[in-house]
Amino acid sequence: MNIILRKEEGGDIDAIARLTEAAFLSEVHSSHTEQFIVNALRRAGQLTVSIVALEGEAIVGHVAVSPVVISSGASGWYGLGPISVSPQHQQRGIGSQLMKAALAELQTLGAAGCVVLGDPAYYGRFGFKADASLELPGIPAEYFQALSFGSPLPQGQVSYHAAFEAKE
């Protein structure tokens, strides 16, 4: 398996949408709107990081990162997700490659840190930790995690862009 990672290009948009839809189709905890969220973030100019994983010419993975707002006013924080790997390519390390690339890109951009909503066992491998001082309202604390890139962890409530409410 030879996987190449690169930044999203204009011709990738439809393939990313199809991939994202397929990746979340069987996920119990999914809103099944993730492909709409990615497109809405892009339209709003809020898709700070968008990296695809290619096997040959086929897009088999994608990660999106967008700015978040923290009620304390802390700046430079981003939310990772959605992250998608095609069902037939899962459990092959592609998601881990995308995670590492997205976090490296955020550090290159000078980000203060990143938050993620998801499985603590998975995201903990990349340094994410739950902290009661940083919360996403309505979400159990252990599933909302943060990774600081050297600055102190801010306190407050986190808000994602309105694109996360996209339904089409």
ABEGO torsion letter per residue (X at the ends): XBBBBBBBBAAAAAAAAAAAAAAAAABAABAGAAAAAAAAAAAAGABABBBBBBBEABBABBBBBBBBBBAAGBBGBBBBOBBBBBAAABGAGAAAAAAAAAAAAAAAAGBAEBBBBEBAAAAAAAGBBBBAABBBBGBBAAABBBBBAGBBBBBEBBBBBAAAABAX
